[in-house]
Amino acid sequence: MNTTESIISIGIDVSKKTLAVACMMENRTATHESIGNDEKSIAALMTSISMSMKNPHIPIVIESTGDFHLLSSLMLREGGFAVKCINPVISKELERRDVRGAKTGKWCQVNGVRYLFCR
């Protein structure tokens, strides 16, 4: 994640072997990176996003997937990041509508993966 823009939102899609990391930048452009779901790759990600975040309290949203999200969630949390694990069933419902049944949310699709970003 080599960029001069500051990260304002991060979403991570988890699978057994990889993490698809999408970041929304200050200028509302999105970046995407696929990394290994292992300690070395997650540690490198932590270093990279630390350098690109002005606010360390920006939530990193991770969709819980079996127990494959545990390593990244725990490492990021122990590194001082604000980690939010969300249920994939609930996130799909949020994608469709709000409580009034209207479409809502700012979604970004990067390489076929959709992420909800805070406004």
C-alpha positions as MATLAB code, in Angstrom:
seq = 'MNTTESIISIGIDVSKKTLAVACMMENRTATHESIGNDEKSIAALMTSISMSMKNPHIPIVIESTGDFHLLSSLMLREGGFAVKCINPVISKELERRDVRGAKTGKWCQVNGVRYLFCR';
ca = [
       0.000    0.000    0.000;
       2.381    2.630   -1.181;
       0.438    5.869   -1.243;
       0.667    9.476   -0.160;
      -3.073    9.642    0.647;
      -4.294    8.808    4.133;
      -6.514    5.766    4.681;
     -10.002    6.590    5.989;
     -11.553    3.110    5.964;
     -10.402   -0.510    5.667;
     -12.327   -3.669    4.827;
     -10.878   -7.180    4.840;
     -12.452  -10.214    3.190;
     -11.067  -13.403    4.740;
     -10.451  -16.821    3.255;
      -8.415  -19.779    4.476;
      -5.185  -18.772    2.704;
      -5.612  -15.099    1.783;
      -6.911  -11.744    2.991;
      -8.350   -9.338    0.415;
      -7.660   -5.892    1.869;
      -9.476   -2.852    0.470;
      -8.730    0.675    1.657;
     -10.692    3.842    1.004;
      -8.373    6.812    0.716;
      -9.038   10.480    1.581;
      -9.660   11.301   -2.073;
     -12.365    8.552   -2.178;
     -10.325    6.215   -4.339;
      -9.968    2.594   -3.300;
      -6.875    0.424   -3.225;
      -6.817   -3.348   -3.101;
      -4.195   -5.839   -2.033;
      -4.318   -9.585   -1.548;
      -1.999  -10.955    1.137;
      -1.428  -14.275    2.843;
      -3.491  -15.179    5.888;
      -0.370  -15.790    7.981;
       1.563  -13.986   10.723;
       4.320  -12.605    8.488;
       1.912  -11.120    5.911;
      -0.374   -9.658    8.572;
       2.589   -8.070   10.381;
       3.699   -6.461    7.099;
       0.139   -5.208    6.529;
       0.089   -3.672   10.013;
       3.294   -1.771    9.291;
       1.987   -0.597    5.932;
      -1.375    0.661    7.163;
       0.186    2.280   10.243;
       2.175    4.547    7.946;
      -0.928    5.471    5.916;
      -3.409    6.157    8.736;
      -3.690    9.593   10.313;
      -6.230    8.260   12.801;
      -5.428    4.880   14.399;
      -9.039    4.568   15.599;
     -10.469    4.108   12.098;
     -12.286    0.765   12.189;
     -10.887   -2.155   10.273;
     -13.963   -4.156    9.289;
     -13.385   -7.903    8.917;
     -16.091  -10.306    7.777;
     -15.993  -13.299   10.091;
     -15.465  -16.486    8.086;
     -15.408  -19.649   10.154;
     -12.296  -19.283   12.265;
     -10.139  -17.992    9.391;
     -10.568  -14.375   10.580;
      -9.208  -15.037   14.078;
      -5.476  -14.637   13.380;
      -5.852  -11.324   11.547;
      -8.424   -9.990   14.021;
      -6.301  -10.814   17.056;
      -3.030   -9.555   15.572;
      -4.577   -6.276   14.427;
      -6.344   -5.791   17.752;
      -3.139   -6.496   19.714;
      -1.392   -4.004   17.412;
      -3.738   -1.262   18.619;
      -6.123   -1.154   15.655;
      -9.901   -0.795   16.023;
     -11.072   -4.145   14.659;
     -14.759   -4.763   13.984;
     -15.830   -8.284   13.028;
     -19.125   -8.469   11.205;
     -21.377  -11.385   10.383;
     -21.423  -11.964    6.586;
     -25.168  -12.694    6.646;
     -25.855   -9.365    8.333;
     -23.517   -7.471    6.000;
     -25.361   -8.866    2.969;
     -28.655   -7.691    4.472;
     -27.200   -4.240    5.206;
     -26.056   -4.071    1.610;
     -29.642   -4.515    0.456;
     -31.562   -2.118    2.709;
     -31.884   -0.072    5.847;
     -34.690   -0.449    8.403;
     -37.118    1.371    6.108;
     -36.401   -0.961    3.193;
     -34.485    1.655    1.189;
     -31.079    0.982   -0.341;
     -28.337    2.505    1.756;
     -24.595    2.594    2.395;
     -21.541    3.546    0.404;
     -20.278    0.344   -1.175;
     -17.143   -0.092   -3.209;
     -16.447   -3.080   -5.410;
     -12.796   -3.985   -5.851;
     -11.845   -7.084   -7.849;
     -15.284   -8.595   -7.350;
     -15.326   -8.053   -3.579;
     -17.747   -5.481   -2.143;
     -16.848   -3.394    0.910;
     -18.959   -1.025    2.994;
     -17.120    2.177    3.854;
     -17.990    4.638    6.585;
     -18.957    8.051    5.305;
];
